[in-house]
Structure formats: structure tokens, C-alpha cells
Amino acid sequence: MVEIRFLAHVDREKCVSCPLCENVCPTAAVTLPAKGAKAEVVDEKCVACPNCSGVCPVDAITLVPREVPLRLGLDATEEEEPAIVALCQKAHLHPQQWLCLCTATRVREGAAAVLRGATTPEEVALATGTRSGCTVYCLQPTLRLLKAHGVKVVQPEGYRWYDTSQTCWDVPEAVVRKYPGHFLEEDLAVFRKA
Amino acid sequence: MITQPHPSFIRRSAYGPEPKTRAAALPGIVGLDIQSLFPDMPRAIYVEGGDLGVVRAATRNSLKDVPMDKIRPGDKVNVLASQYGFTIMGGDAYAEMLRTIKDVVEERTGCRNIRLRVCTGFRIREPDEIIEHYRLREHFPAGAMGIRAIDKGIPIETEIGTLYGVARVYDADWIIHAHHGELRELDMHRMINRAYKPFAMSYARMETRAVAHMNFGPRSSNFVSRVIFHSPFVQSKFTFGCFLLTSPQGITGVTAGTDLEALDRKLMLLGFKSYGKIRELFAEIKDCIVVLDGTGEPRYMAGGGLSFGNVTEAELDLFDLDVVPVSLGFGLYERPRGQPKAKSVNPAIRALVINHMWLGVPQQELATHIPTIAVGDDLARLLREDPMNHDFMARCVTADNLPTAMKFAHALSGTDKVVVFDGSFGTMTVSPSLASYLTERAPHVSRRVDEELMPKWLRQRGIAPESIEAVDA
């Protein structure tokens, strides 16, 4: 369970209605409802990552303590273990592998979120509490789980995230041969043994 | 040889507390001269506080034969820098290399639209702090700008599909890859394509950084950087690379060229030559207290010229490509058959005292696996509020001051061996007992590297043994 103790707060006097904050929010909690409108925050979707306050060019966004911490996360044991294992295997992930180092969340929990119906990275984040730290590394396992489950992910407008998720399983054989000495086949063999 | 400790300057930052009394000032703490341990290690031309003219001259010399004729006076050029270069010995040497690159390109090509791009990891505002501290806008009047992994991207078509760079990295006619050879994240790059790494990290969007870190293996992750570099898009903009070379003694030189593969090979050989023995020496330590007391996050903080991340993994020879430890993501959890088990943190570290560090990188495993003491309420407060280390402070204790923390660490660990990661190069900041132990072990380490390990590292990469003698900073 991840406890979110802070919340993004917009100083409307300072906000210049640029779209930077909207484009870096991992859960689509910060939005500009219309062109020229001030940024708004949906409290229950804000995971208090450092992105919006970090990029704001006029320091209009600060992280303030929540009156009541937001608790995010799920109990993966409530899902059928074979289903979790099967989804992880399909995504070439191990259930016990880290999904998110910042929040100490395992891939198992991301798989459970997808099995429960999450269809976007934003929904997985809100179900598990991931993407509340660096917001970077957990995106790949999340995309891989969603795609392995057959979800057609749709890249959002702007640049909140781009749909790219190459893995070492996807490298064409000709390319492997073109760049010898990169241990691609050897690393795949290691993955297979694990 | 025992000498005075030389802790590096601590740069003030929103990501760290106010600097306080340094660990090097603790009674009994000494400096251990690195040169006397390993006389064959590449020697420094510059150490912190020295004459930056030496770095300037080395940069000019490295660039004198680099062709620049494709840059025309009316073109736009981006000099690409990475934030960790500014944590090497206070950052002045790296900043000087960047300024000199700009001066030389301007002199040789007549181009005046040379901009600086300072790339960063997770500390979003760090580039702005860097640009201000080193007064880089003054030297780059055409523009000095920070680059973050969450900034707007640009698609790069590669042989493994579309990957994404940061748009403002590539918003020029030409790019100059200005990096350094310091040994960090060895668990990620294993000295394979080290020179290419920023193309999938510093210069890349977050999705692409995560592809390299999470979707490729413990030896193949820099393949991602390689295919990005070889993409038609990047090749259409690349001019040359320029690298600040380091050894644990300090800055050893500057090298530059248009052939990144040749530069990479040089970096690799110098990496073995410069860091092979000091890594093995740290692996000899069976019990110690580590004090963190420098600029940046723990894993990239140098002590005796070697970053702490090398010590948290010192139990494994990460130059050895037959060793495949379980690492970060990399799709592995259980260790593959026949492989050594990687610990989350080297168990020789019996206690960790944090006197000064910056936030902004997930590093919770430190407090999870080592008894950890944070010095001062200001550091504790920052750690408590760090979104990248949700439970760090729930797993460590706080001391009011450094002497109290050390007393507690000594009692807890039962060892009097102390090593301080304070950014020092040239000397290692240690307790006398550890200085004696390392001095006694150094000849054994030197022999083992020369006779067993170096030949193996070279053989695994298909490199002739005489290459290591021939390479020079």
C-alpha cells in the first residue's frame, strides 16, 4: 500500500495557462480544462510526483500536505495466482520483479490491476500507487502488462507518454547479427533460465 | 601513504540540506594516497582546486584534429552535457571542457549559435541550478537550457522500431556529445558501449530510458543506445564526441573524435586500467562503516575516486561478463542457475551514516538492507518528503550530529574501519585502521588484477592483452 501524503496545489494567480503540467502528469490529475484556462487538480487522482511542480515555469504549483493521506494499492492475493503468473509470463516479466522501485511495488500487483480491468497506464498507477516517484521506470512493465493482456493502448494527446515498449525479445535476428558483442542472445538465454 | 583528506566541494541544491561539518574533519580521519597504492594507475593532470587551464589545454589538444567543416557559420549547434559530469570533483573541470568545446567550435567554424543543453535524470530543476552555479549562460549567449526526461519528445526511427529522444536535444543542425569516462552504473553498462549510453539516457525521453533499463538484459541494455546512435536521424546531426577522462586520481585527460566506436574502446580500456584495481580493493573490505558526505545521490558519490555504487556491488566482479547478477528490472528475479547471488547491498557495509546527500533517485534499498543513520533533522525531513523513497525514513534512525551518528555506528557495527564518500579523488578519506588494511591488501589486489582478472576481461571482449598497455589518457 502506498501512502500519498502530498497534493499538487495550483496558485491561480501565478498560473500562466501553459500546458507543461498537463503533459507531465502521470495520472492525468492535472488538466487545463480549456485553452487559456488555469490548471486544475483532481485531488483523488494526484499521486504527488515531482513532475508538475518541477516543470512549472512560474512556480505556480507546489506540493502541500494532504489533510488525509491518499492510500493506493491492492491486494494481489485476491486475484487467481495462475492468472497473474500467466499474464506475467506473457509479458516476459516475473511476478516478484520490481514494477516500481520508488514505492517497492512488484509486477504481481500491476498484473492484478490489469486483470481487474485497468486499461491505461494512468489506471494502473492509480490502482497500485506506482508512478508517484520518478514516474519513469514503472511505465515499461505497465505497458508490457497491458499489451500482454490484449489491451490496445492509445497514446494520449500531447506528450504524457509515448507508446514504445521494445524488449530484447523483439530484436530481429538480422539486427542481432549486425551488432555482435552485445550479448542479446546470451541475455535472452539468461531470462529463459530464470 | 597517509596524507590529508581532500573532500570535494558540496554544491548547494534544493535537493539536499545545507552542508554541515564534513566527515573528513572528524578526529582521526585521514587521507590515503591512491597513487601510492597503485602506482601504475593513470595519473591525474587535474585535481579539484588546481589550474583549470590544464583542462582547457587538454580539451583544445583533443579537438585539434577533429574535423568540424560540416558546421557552417549560420548553423545551430547543441553541445550536449549530462548532469553527473558536474558532480566530478566539484564540476569545474567538466564545465571548463564544455566552455572550451564551444570556444574551439566557434573559432574553427565561425558559428556563433552554439547552445548548451544540460540533461538530467529525475531532479527536474537540477539543470537550472547547474547553469546558474557555473554561470554557463554567460559563456553560451546563444542559450543554455535544462533537459528533462519528461520534456516533449521526438521520434527516432531505429532498427528496433521507434524510440524517443527529447526534442530540445535535437533541435539544432548539429549535436556535440560531451560526456565523461567516470565509472558509474557498471551494473547497467558492464563496459559495453559505455560511450553510447547517454543516447538512451540523458538525451532520451523517459520511455526510452526505461526500455534500456527495464526491457533489456544485464549486459545488453546499451544496445538500445547503440541503435539510437546509428539511426539515420542521429547520424544526420552527430558531429563528434568529447570525453573528460578520469581515474581515481582525478582528471587524466580529454579525448575527442568522430568515431564513437573508437572512443568507446578507449573508454573501456581506460576503465579497466583506471578502475579495475580500486574496485577489487574495495571488494577486499570485509566490514566497514560508510559515511556519505558529498554532492549528489549515494550511488554516484565518489570516495577515493570510485563511486559508491561500485562498493554496494563490490562483492561481484561486474567487469566479468560471465557474471550475471539479478539487477534492477531486467526481467530477472530468481538468479539464473550457476550464477552468484547478488545482494541488494554489499553486506560488508555494516552501517551507513548519511551526513550529506541529495534526493531524487530511488535508493530505498540502502536503508532496507543496512543499518542507516541520517544526520540532522533537515536531511531527515527532506528524505521523509522524497516521493522516490517513500519508506526510507521508516527504516532508518536520525542523529542530531555527525559525532553522535559515528558513535552509534561504531557501537552497532563493532568495526573501526570507516570509509567516507565525500567526492574525493586522489585520496581516499578513511580511518587509520582501514588505511592500514587497504595498504596491506593493495599489492595482492594488484597482482590478481594483472595476472588473472585483466586478461579475462580483455579475453571476454576479444581484445589483445597488449592493448591495455598501449592505451593512454
Boltz contact constraints between the chains, C-beta under 6 A:
constraints:
  - contact:
      token1: [A, 24]
      token2: [B, 150]
      max_distance: 6.0
  - contact:
      token1: [A, 48]
      token2: [B, 387]
      max_distance: 6.0
  - contact:
      token1: [A, 49]
      token2: [B, 387]
      max_distance: 6.0
  - contact:
      token1: [A, 50]
      token2: [B, 387]
      max_distance: 6.0
  - contact:
      token1: [A, 51]
      token2: [B, 150]
      max_distance: 6.0
  - contact:
      token1: [A, 54]
      token2: [B, 124]
      max_distance: 6.0
  - contact:
      token1: [A, 54]
      token2: [B, 125]
      max_distance: 6.0
  - contact:
      token1: [A, 92]
      token2: [B, 331]
      max_distance: 6.0
  - contact:
      token1: [A, 94]
      token2: [B, 333]
      max_distance: 6.0
  - contact:
      token1: [A, 96]
      token2: [B, 333]
      max_distance: 6.0
  - contact:
      token1: [A, 97]
      token2: [B, 333]
      max_distance: 6.0
  - contact:
      token1: [A, 101]
      token2: [B, 362]
      max_distance: 6.0
  - contact:
      token1: [A, 102]
      token2: [B, 362]
      max_distance: 6.0
  - contact:
      token1: [A, 102]
      token2: [B, 388]
      max_distance: 6.0
  - contact:
      token1: [A, 103]
      token2: [B, 390]
      max_distance: 6.0
  - contact:
      token1: [A, 132]
      token2: [B, 387]
      max_distance: 6.0
  - contact:
      token1: [A, 133]
      token2: [B, 387]
      max_distance: 6.0
  - contact:
      token1: [A, 133]
      token2: [B, 388]
      max_distance: 6.0
  - contact:
      token1: [A, 134]
      token2: [B, 122]
      max_distance: 6.0
  - contact:
      token1: [A, 134]
      token2: [B, 388]
      max_distance: 6.0
  - contact:
      token1: [A, 136]
      token2: [B, 206]
      max_distance: 6.0
  - contact:
      token1: [A, 136]
      token2: [B, 210]
      max_distance: 6.0
  - contact:
      token1: [A, 137]
      token2: [B, 210]
      max_distance: 6.0
  - contact:
      token1: [A, 137]
      token2: [B, 213]
      max_distance: 6.0
  - contact:
      token1: [A, 137]
      token2: [B, 214]
      max_distance: 6.0
  - contact:
      token1: [A, 139]
      token2: [B, 210]
      max_distance: 6.0
  - contact:
      token1: [A, 140]
      token2: [B, 210]
      max_distance: 6.0
  - contact:
      token1: [A, 140]
      token2: [B, 214]
      max_distance: 6.0
  - contact:
      token1: [A, 140]
      token2: [B, 215]
      max_distance: 6.0
  - contact:
      token1: [A, 159]
      token2: [B, 152]
      max_distance: 6.0
  - contact:
      token1: [A, 159]
      token2: [B, 153]
      max_distance: 6.0
  - contact:
      token1: [A, 162]
      token2: [B, 153]
      max_distance: 6.0
  - contact:
      token1: [A, 162]
      token2: [B, 164]
      max_distance: 6.0
  - contact:
      token1: [A, 162]
      token2: [B, 207]
      max_distance: 6.0
  - contact:
      token1: [A, 164]
      token2: [B, 162]
      max_distance: 6.0
  - contact:
      token1: [A, 164]
      token2: [B, 163]
      max_distance: 6.0
  - contact:
      token1: [A, 164]
      token2: [B, 207]
      max_distance: 6.0
  - contact:
      token1: [A, 166]
      token2: [B, 160]
      max_distance: 6.0
  - contact:
      token1: [A, 166]
      token2: [B, 161]
      max_distance: 6.0
  - contact:
      token1: [A, 166]
      token2: [B, 211]
      max_distance: 6.0
  - contact:
      token1: [A, 167]
      token2: [B, 215]
      max_distance: 6.0
  - contact:
      token1: [A, 168]
      token2: [B, 216]
      max_distance: 6.0
  - contact:
      token1: [A, 168]
      token2: [B, 217]
      max_distance: 6.0
  - contact:
      token1: [A, 168]
      token2: [B, 220]
      max_distance: 6.0
  - contact:
      token1: [A, 171]
      token2: [B, 160]
      max_distance: 6.0
  - contact:
      token1: [A, 175]
      token2: [B, 159]
      max_distance: 6.0
  - contact:
      token1: [A, 182]
      token2: [B, 220]
      max_distance: 6.0
  - contact:
      token1: [A, 182]
      token2: [B, 223]
      max_distance: 6.0
  - contact:
      token1: [A, 183]
      token2: [B, 219]
      max_distance: 6.0
  - contact:
      token1: [A, 183]
      token2: [B, 220]
      max_distance: 6.0
  - contact:
      token1: [A, 184]
      token2: [B, 220]
      max_distance: 6.0
  - contact:
      token1: [A, 187]
      token2: [B, 217]
      max_distance: 6.0
  - contact:
      token1: [A, 187]
      token2: [B, 219]
      max_distance: 6.0
  - contact:
      token1: [A, 187]
      token2: [B, 220]
      max_distance: 6.0
  - contact:
      token1: [A, 190]
      token2: [B, 324]
      max_distance: 6.0
  - contact:
      token1: [A, 190]
      token2: [B, 336]
      max_distance: 6.0
  - contact:
      token1: [A, 191]
      token2: [B, 331]
      max_distance: 6.0
  - contact:
      token1: [A, 193]
      token2: [B, 336]
      max_distance: 6.0
  - contact:
      token1: [A, 193]
      token2: [B, 337]
      max_distance: 6.0
  - contact:
      token1: [A, 194]
      token2: [B, 332]
      max_distance: 6.0
  - contact:
      token1: [A, 194]
      token2: [B, 334]
      max_distance: 6.0
  - contact:
      token1: [A, 194]
      token2: [B, 336]
      max_distance: 6.0
